[in-house]
Amino acid sequence: MSRPEISAPPQEFYNDGEARKYTSSSRVIEIQDRLTERAVELLNFPKDDFPRLLLDVGCGSGLSGDRLTELGYQWIGMDISESMLQVAQDRNIEGGVIQYDMGHGCPFRPGIFDGCVSISAVQWLCNADHAQQEPRKRLNTFFTQLYRCLKRGAKAVLQFYPDGAKQAELITMAALRVGFSGGLVVDYPNSTRAKKYFLVLAAGSLDGVSTANMIRERFKAGEADAFKSVRVRGRSNASLKGGKLSSGPKQTANSGHQHTKGKAWVLKKKRQARCRGQVIAEDSKYTGRKRKDRL
């Protein structure tokens, strides 16, 4: 099966026709129900009677929200696709929805949600739609503001489809770096088709262990080098607004001399590297400055 996040941004991929086709598929509905039930199971709420308010990130047309309602939860959903949200409103869902890009964070007051679920959404942050989008920064913004809008000790369960182990590591480490505790839960790890990844997070320490200390120890163990080596896939089609990401100027036999590569060229190459997910030093007044010849 092709990966939709590679072909186009979500607001373009899920247009009016695709949104209605997605919502009317009995297979999609069944999968959304199963994944949502599993996410709620991993939230592991204590048995009590008072209602809980959940955030549904990437709620789409409200299929996961329907299951949350059936399970007795109140919920608010956010999604970037206007077409998906219009279908949700046409279906008279019981939760509230807003149009928002999760790469820009979560636009809610601090500490208002008892938990968070997300079904098949987070992997969209690992693809760049233009040179100004940096997957690591978008992931950092999302997890930072998700942490902020959760009550202390609340959990978030994010189901996603990583494009390989490195992307799973990229997403997991982005969450841990902002203060979350937890890690990946993989259902059916020995199955190719049935395998499912759930990032189970807690907004605070886990079993009294400081997340900052845990991150520091993991980096000492050598995971920092592995994290820096993660590369993020760009879009693969040319139909996007603005076309493909530039691959930089072609080099000829006489074009590689240092004096032809000024500050503008250096800044452009750094933007392209960040877009691919590489860790690049911040720009400064010294960026691209010509060095004096050594004696």
FENDA-V623118 format. One record per helix or strand of 3 or more residues. SS is the DSSP state (helix for helix, strand for strand). FROM is the first residue (numbers start at 0). TO is the last residue. If there is no record, write none. Layout:
SS:FROM:TO
SS:FROM:TO
This chain:
helix:3:6
helix:9:12
helix:15:23
helix:25:42
strand:52:56
helix:62:69
strand:73:78
helix:81:89
strand:95:98
helix:101:103
strand:112:118
helix:121:125
helix:134:148
strand:149:159
helix:164:176
strand:180:186
strand:195:201
helix:210:227
helix:257:259
helix:262:274
